[in-house]
Each structure stands twice: as C-alpha cells, then as structure tokens.
Amino acid sequence: MPHGRFRFERFHLDTGDRLLTRDDVPVELNARYLDALTLLVREDGRLVSKDRFLEEVWRGVPVTDEALTQCVRTIRRQLGDDATRPRFIETVPKHGYRFIAPVTRIEGESGPTASPATRPPLSPATTLQKLGVAGMVGGAVAGGLGGLFYGVIGAAQPQPSGMGAMSIILVLVCLTAVVGMLGGGGVGLGIAAGSLIRGRPWLTSTVGGAVGGMLTGAAVKLIGVDAFSLLLGQTPGEITGAAEGALLGGAIGFGVWLGRRAGGPSSPGYSTAVAGLVGGAAGALIPLLGGRLMGGSLEQLARGFPQSRLGIDRMGALFGEASFGPVSQVITAGFEGALFGACVAGALRLARRRLR
C-alpha cells in the first residue's frame, strides 16, 4: 500500500512508519490488523468488501470469516469503538465494513489538509435536530398523499352548492399534511434519540419510535378534541391518539432498524420498503384492536357532525361494504401505515446519508 499520514479524532496513523498513536502514545496493533485499518482509513467512508480484505490484507491466504471479524473487533477495541454505536467502523451486514469518522490527510510539511469528503463531527443535539426535521418532512409527504387520496374520495360524493371538489381536496391535504408532519417529527426524533442510547439497536429504535409516536399522538388528540369543544361545543369522539401513535411509531422504529440490518446502507430502497411493510402491518392491526388512524378519524368526525360536508362512505363500496366499515378501516389503515412508514424511513435514510 502507498504510504501516507492520516488523522481522525485523537488518532494519528503513519503508514510509512507503520505506527498508530493516540495523543502521541503508540497504540498496539499487529502488522495485519494495521494493514486492515489502513485500508479502511484510505477508503474514507467507502465500503470495503470482505474480498478486498482477503486480497489486500491477507494477500490470498485462505482464512475464515471469523478471522476478519476478530480483526475488526480488535481494531475497534484499540480505538475505543462500539459496534452497536460505531464512531469509527460501521458494519455493512453481508458486505463488509466502512470507516465513518472524518479523516484528515496530512500532506508533507504544509500541515493538515482536510480531504474533500471530510466534515467536522456533529453534536448529538444537531443530529437529533436534523433527523427530527427529516421525519417531519417524510411525515408531511405521507400525510399530504393520504389527504389527497381521501380528498378525491370525498369530492366524488354529492356536495352542497358552494363547496367545490378542489376545496375539499385542498382542505384534507393541508389537514393531513400537518398531522403527518407532527407525527413524523415525533417518530423521527424518537428513533434518532434511541440510536444515541447504548444497548440493543432494535430495542432502542423501537422504543424511541414508540415514545415519539405516543407523545405526538397524545398532543394532537388533546389539541384536536379541545379545539372542537371550544369552537363547536362538542367533541368528535374517539379519534386517533397516543395508543395508535405508540404502536405505529414503535413499528416504524423496528422497521427502520430491520431495514438497515437486512439491506445495509447500500440498499436504501430495500430498507425503506421494509419499514413500509412493517408500518403497514401495524396500521392494519390498529383497527382490529379498536383504534383509528386518519381514515377512521375522518369517518368518526363525519358521524359526530352530521351537518358537515365531509364523507368517505363511498369508499366502502370498493371493498364490498355499504359504508366505511371494518374491512375498509383495516385496508385503509394498512395503506396509511405503509405510506407513513416508508416516507419517514426514507427521509431519515437520506438525512443520515447527508450527515455522514
């Protein structure tokens, strides 16, 4: 390998002198493990496959996968890294590894010059903020698409004079986009916070999403019910709230973890689809447990206010029902959960890629 000098956090790697130091104190690594670290650092964020390790580090000597695993485990230990919350080496399941810490290449005597892809590390607060905003964007997109779907259904029903189809669609799109934005922000922030906690990633991601969804759902329901009570003197009944938010948020948190584990960072479309499928399953389960998502809440609002111009009963005919019955609620809730899960997971994936 060509020689060079690199800095990352408190470490200095000199491949010419074959020396790794931390705060100018030598760090012990055998020759082969030092070659593996050098390969990872030189690639600076790019995936290094298992085959490349075998070719460039072991130089064709037959070894088992456990040898590579032990090599990376030792390097992580010497760097003070944690596989569950990596700061230096990220595992890409079934593919290889990548070095994710910002790397500075030292050129000659002119001092350190940051490589083009290098960025200063972000604080946890900044990471949470950016991922929370990404969740809000994904939730708003999902809510807007869902509102468009229900708006088209509602506009197809006979309406009193003075209420045009475009007005119905616009109102529902705006309403559901706002609700989706709040829900997506809560779930995204919860998943991001869970990723900062040491422990089992699947559990912290699931619990984080559930807590974020629960708090957001409770707040949205409280504000919505109070607003109807204040303005109209009556409440709309049982609309979506904390329980539904917790179940859907937890499912999406689990789906985000499962998608990343199954597809890896190199397969964003696959991992997003996995989160959508898990979210769809949770969404379909909610009406079976007596809860409601957006479609069920809109139907509840229409029943609670008979003089309203909102109506989605015709949707039941698509599923062989005379009105918006149980089958319609399960199918539409599954659609909502899948859409919300895929959009939030996709937005978080893009945000994490930009942060990296």
C-alpha positions as CSV (number, residue, x, y, z in Angstrom):
1,M,0.0,0.0,0.0
2,P,1.3,3.5,-0.7
3,H,2.5,5.5,2.3
4,G,0.6,8.4,3.9
5,R,-0.3,10.0,7.2
6,F,-3.8,10.5,8.5
7,R,-5.6,12.0,11.4
8,F,-9.0,11.0,12.8
9,E,-10.2,12.4,16.2
10,R,-7.3,11.9,18.6
11,F,-5.5,9.3,16.5
12,H,-2.6,9.6,14.1
13,L,-1.8,6.9,11.6
14,D,1.5,6.9,9.8
15,T,1.6,4.1,7.2
16,G,5.2,4.7,6.3
17,D,6.4,4.2,9.9
18,R,3.7,1.7,10.4
19,L,2.6,3.4,13.6
20,L,-0.8,4.2,15.1
21,T,-0.8,6.7,18.0
22,R,-3.4,8.3,20.3
23,D,-2.4,11.6,21.7
24,D,1.2,10.7,20.6
25,V,1.0,7.5,22.6
26,P,1.6,4.3,20.5
27,V,-1.4,2.0,20.1
28,E,-0.6,-1.7,19.8
29,L,-1.8,-3.4,16.6
30,N,-0.1,-6.3,14.8
31,A,1.0,-5.9,11.2
32,R,-2.0,-7.5,9.6
33,Y,-4.5,-5.6,11.7
34,L,-2.6,-2.3,11.0
35,D,-2.9,-3.1,7.2
36,A,-6.7,-3.6,7.7
37,L,-7.1,-0.3,9.5
38,T,-5.0,1.4,6.8
39,L,-7.3,0.0,4.1
40,L,-10.4,1.3,5.9
41,V,-9.0,4.7,6.5
42,R,-7.8,5.2,3.0
43,E,-11.2,4.4,1.6
44,D,-12.6,7.3,3.8
45,G,-16.3,6.3,4.1
46,R,-16.5,3.9,1.1
47,L,-17.5,0.3,1.5
48,V,-14.6,-2.2,1.8
49,S,-15.8,-5.7,0.9
50,K,-14.6,-8.9,2.5
51,D,-12.9,-9.9,-0.7
52,R,-10.8,-6.7,-0.7
53,F,-9.6,-7.5,2.9
54,L,-8.7,-11.0,1.8
55,E,-6.8,-9.8,-1.3
56,E,-5.0,-6.7,0.2
57,V,-4.6,-7.7,3.9
58,W,-4.3,-11.5,3.9
59,R,-3.0,-11.4,0.3
60,G,-4.8,-14.5,-0.8
61,V,-4.1,-16.6,2.3
62,P,-7.2,-18.7,2.9
63,V,-8.9,-17.6,6.2
64,T,-12.4,-17.9,7.7
65,D,-14.9,-15.1,8.2
66,E,-14.2,-15.3,11.9
67,A,-10.6,-14.1,11.3
68,L,-11.8,-10.9,9.7
69,T,-14.4,-10.5,12.4
70,Q,-11.7,-10.9,15.1
71,C,-9.5,-8.4,13.2
72,V,-12.2,-5.7,13.1
73,R,-13.2,-6.5,16.7
74,T,-9.6,-5.9,17.9
75,I,-9.3,-2.7,15.9
76,R,-12.5,-1.4,17.4
77,R,-11.2,-2.2,20.9
78,Q,-8.0,-0.4,20.4
79,L,-9.9,2.7,19.0
80,G,-12.4,2.6,21.8
81,D,-15.2,2.0,19.3
82,D,-18.6,0.2,19.9
83,A,-20.2,-2.0,17.2
84,T,-23.7,-1.1,18.4
85,R,-22.9,2.7,18.2
86,P,-20.0,3.0,15.8
87,R,-17.9,6.1,15.7
88,F,-15.1,4.7,13.5
89,I,-16.0,1.4,11.8
90,E,-19.5,0.6,10.6
91,T,-20.5,-3.0,9.7
92,V,-22.4,-3.5,6.5
93,P,-24.1,-6.9,7.0
94,K,-23.1,-9.5,4.5
95,H,-21.0,-7.0,2.5
96,G,-18.0,-5.6,4.6
97,Y,-17.1,-2.5,6.6
98,R,-16.6,1.2,6.2
99,F,-14.7,3.9,8.1
100,I,-17.2,6.6,9.1
101,A,-15.1,9.0,11.2
102,P,-13.9,12.2,9.5
103,V,-10.4,11.7,8.2
104,T,-7.7,14.4,7.6
105,R,-4.8,13.5,5.3
106,I,-1.5,15.2,6.3
107,E,0.4,16.3,3.2
108,G,4.2,16.8,3.6
109,E,5.3,19.7,5.9
110,S,2.5,22.1,4.9
111,G,0.2,20.9,7.7
112,P,-3.1,19.0,7.7
113,T,-5.4,19.4,4.8
114,A,-8.9,18.1,5.1
115,S,-10.0,15.6,2.4
116,P,-12.9,16.8,0.2
117,A,-15.3,14.3,1.9
118,T,-14.3,15.3,5.4
119,R,-16.8,17.0,7.6
120,P,-16.5,18.1,11.3
121,P,-18.3,15.7,13.6
122,L,-21.8,16.9,14.5
123,S,-23.0,17.1,18.1
124,P,-25.8,14.8,19.3
125,A,-28.2,17.8,19.6
126,T,-27.5,18.8,15.9
127,T,-28.0,15.2,14.8
128,L,-31.3,15.0,16.6
129,Q,-32.5,18.3,15.2
130,K,-31.7,17.3,11.6
131,L,-33.2,13.9,11.9
132,G,-36.3,15.3,13.6
133,V,-36.7,17.8,10.7
134,A,-36.3,14.9,8.2
135,G,-39.0,12.9,10.0
136,M,-41.3,16.0,9.7
137,V,-40.7,16.2,6.0
138,G,-41.3,12.5,5.5
139,G,-44.5,12.6,7.6
140,A,-45.8,15.7,5.8
141,V,-45.3,14.0,2.4
142,A,-47.1,10.9,3.7
143,G,-49.9,13.0,5.2
144,G,-50.3,15.0,2.0
145,L,-50.6,11.9,-0.2
146,G,-53.0,10.3,2.2
147,G,-55.1,13.5,2.3
148,L,-55.1,13.6,-1.5
149,F,-56.5,10.0,-1.5
150,Y,-59.3,10.8,0.9
151,G,-59.9,14.2,-0.7
152,V,-60.6,12.6,-4.1
153,I,-62.9,10.0,-2.4
154,G,-64.7,12.8,-0.5
155,A,-65.0,15.1,-3.5
156,A,-66.6,12.3,-5.6
157,Q,-69.7,12.3,-3.3
158,P,-72.6,14.7,-3.8
159,Q,-71.8,18.1,-2.2
160,P,-74.0,21.1,-1.3
161,S,-73.7,24.1,-3.5
162,G,-70.8,26.4,-2.8
163,M,-68.4,23.6,-1.9
164,G,-66.2,22.6,-4.8
165,A,-64.2,19.4,-5.2
166,M,-60.9,21.3,-5.2
167,S,-61.8,22.9,-1.9
168,I,-62.4,19.6,-0.3
169,I,-59.2,18.1,-1.6
170,L,-57.2,21.2,-0.6
171,V,-58.6,21.2,3.0
172,L,-57.9,17.5,3.5
173,V,-54.4,17.6,2.1
174,C,-53.4,20.5,4.3
175,L,-55.0,18.9,7.4
176,T,-53.4,15.5,7.0
177,A,-50.1,17.0,5.9
178,V,-49.9,19.0,9.2
179,V,-50.9,15.9,11.3
180,G,-48.4,13.8,9.3
181,M,-45.7,16.4,9.8
182,L,-46.1,16.4,13.6
183,G,-46.3,12.6,13.7
184,G,-43.3,12.2,11.5
185,G,-41.3,14.7,13.5
186,G,-42.1,12.9,16.8
187,V,-41.3,9.4,15.5
188,G,-38.2,10.5,13.7
189,L,-36.9,12.3,16.8
190,G,-37.6,9.3,18.9
191,I,-35.8,6.9,16.6
192,A,-32.8,9.3,16.4
193,A,-32.7,9.6,20.2
194,G,-32.9,5.8,20.5
195,S,-29.8,5.5,18.2
196,L,-27.8,7.5,20.7
197,I,-28.5,5.2,23.6
198,R,-26.2,2.3,24.3
199,G,-27.9,-1.1,24.2
200,R,-29.6,-3.3,21.6
201,P,-30.2,-1.2,18.5
202,W,-33.5,-2.9,17.6
203,L,-34.9,-2.2,21.1
204,T,-33.7,1.4,21.4
205,S,-35.1,2.2,17.9
206,T,-38.4,0.6,18.6
207,V,-38.9,2.2,22.0
208,G,-37.7,5.6,20.7
209,G,-40.2,5.5,17.8
210,A,-43.0,4.3,20.2
211,V,-42.4,7.1,22.7
212,G,-42.1,9.7,20.0
213,G,-45.3,8.5,18.3
214,M,-47.2,8.3,21.7
215,L,-46.3,11.8,22.8
216,T,-47.2,13.3,19.4
217,G,-50.4,11.3,19.1
218,A,-51.5,12.4,22.6
219,A,-50.7,16.0,21.9
220,V,-52.5,16.0,18.5
221,K,-55.6,14.4,20.0
222,L,-55.7,16.7,23.0
223,I,-55.4,19.8,20.9
224,G,-57.9,18.5,18.3
225,V,-60.6,17.5,20.9
226,D,-60.2,20.8,22.8
227,A,-60.4,22.8,19.6
228,F,-63.7,21.1,18.6
229,S,-65.1,21.5,22.1
230,L,-64.1,25.2,22.2
231,L,-65.4,26.1,18.7
232,L,-68.3,23.8,18.3
233,G,-69.4,22.9,21.8
234,Q,-69.0,19.2,21.3
235,T,-66.2,16.6,20.8
236,P,-65.7,14.4,17.8
237,G,-65.4,11.2,19.8
238,E,-62.6,8.8,19.7
239,I,-60.1,9.9,17.1
240,T,-56.5,8.7,16.7
241,G,-54.3,9.4,19.7
242,A,-51.5,8.2,22.0
243,A,-52.1,4.4,21.7
244,E,-52.2,4.5,17.9
245,G,-49.1,6.7,17.8
246,A,-47.2,4.4,20.1
247,L,-48.0,1.3,18.1
248,L,-47.3,2.8,14.7
249,G,-44.2,4.7,15.9
250,G,-42.7,1.6,17.5
251,A,-43.4,-0.5,14.4
252,I,-41.7,2.1,12.2
253,G,-38.7,2.2,14.6
254,F,-38.4,-1.5,14.4
255,G,-38.8,-1.4,10.6
256,V,-36.1,1.2,10.3
257,W,-33.7,-1.0,12.3
258,L,-34.7,-4.1,10.4
259,G,-34.3,-2.5,7.0
260,R,-30.8,-1.2,7.8
261,R,-29.8,-4.6,9.1
262,A,-31.2,-6.5,6.2
263,G,-30.3,-4.2,3.4
264,G,-27.4,-2.2,4.7
265,P,-26.5,1.4,3.8
266,S,-26.0,0.4,0.2
267,S,-29.7,-0.6,-0.3
268,P,-31.8,2.4,0.8
269,G,-34.8,1.4,-1.4
270,Y,-34.9,-2.1,0.2
271,S,-34.6,-0.8,3.7
272,T,-37.3,1.8,3.1
273,A,-39.6,-0.8,1.7
274,V,-39.1,-3.0,4.8
275,A,-40.1,-0.1,7.1
276,G,-43.2,0.5,4.9
277,L,-44.2,-3.2,5.2
278,V,-43.8,-3.2,9.0
279,G,-45.7,0.1,9.2
280,G,-48.5,-1.3,7.0
281,A,-48.8,-4.4,9.2
282,A,-49.1,-2.2,12.3
283,G,-51.5,0.1,10.6
284,A,-53.8,-2.7,9.7
285,L,-53.6,-4.1,13.3
286,I,-54.8,-0.8,14.8
287,P,-58.5,-1.0,13.8
288,L,-58.6,-4.7,14.8
289,L,-57.6,-3.5,18.3
290,G,-60.3,-0.9,18.4
291,G,-58.2,2.1,17.3
292,R,-58.3,4.5,14.4
293,L,-55.9,6.1,12.0
294,M,-56.7,9.1,9.7
295,G,-59.4,7.3,7.7
296,G,-61.2,6.1,10.8
297,S,-60.9,9.5,12.4
298,L,-62.4,11.3,9.4
299,E,-65.3,8.8,9.4
300,Q,-65.8,9.5,13.2
301,L,-65.8,13.2,12.5
302,A,-68.4,12.9,9.8
303,R,-70.6,10.8,12.2
304,G,-70.1,13.2,15.1
305,F,-71.1,16.3,13.0
306,P,-74.0,15.2,10.7
307,Q,-74.2,18.7,9.2
308,S,-70.6,18.5,8.0
309,R,-69.8,18.1,4.3
310,L,-67.2,15.5,5.0
311,G,-68.0,12.0,3.8
312,I,-66.0,9.0,2.8
313,D,-68.7,6.3,2.9
314,R,-68.4,5.6,-0.8
315,M,-65.0,4.1,-0.1
316,G,-66.8,1.1,1.5
317,A,-68.1,0.1,-1.9
318,L,-64.6,-0.5,-3.1
319,F,-64.3,-3.3,-0.5
320,G,-67.8,-4.7,-0.7
321,E,-69.3,-2.7,2.2
322,A,-72.3,-0.4,2.3
323,S,-70.4,2.2,4.3
324,F,-66.9,2.8,5.8
325,G,-67.0,-0.5,7.7
326,P,-64.4,-2.7,9.4
327,V,-62.9,-4.1,6.2
328,S,-62.5,-0.5,4.8
329,Q,-60.9,0.6,8.0
330,V,-58.4,-2.2,8.1
331,I,-57.3,-1.8,4.5
332,T,-57.1,2.0,4.6
333,A,-55.2,1.9,7.9
334,G,-52.7,-0.6,6.4
335,F,-52.3,1.7,3.5
336,E,-51.7,4.7,5.8
337,G,-49.2,2.8,8.0
338,A,-47.2,1.6,4.9
339,L,-47.2,5.1,3.4
340,F,-46.2,6.8,6.6
341,G,-43.5,4.2,7.5
342,A,-41.9,4.3,4.0
343,C,-41.9,8.1,3.8
344,V,-40.5,8.6,7.3
345,A,-37.9,5.9,6.9
346,G,-36.8,7.2,3.5
347,A,-36.5,10.7,4.8
348,L,-34.4,9.5,7.8
349,R,-32.2,7.5,5.4
350,L,-31.5,10.5,3.2
351,A,-30.8,12.7,6.2
352,R,-28.3,10.1,7.7
353,R,-26.5,9.9,4.4
354,R,-26.1,13.7,4.2
355,L,-24.9,13.8,7.8
356,R,-22.4,11.1,7.1
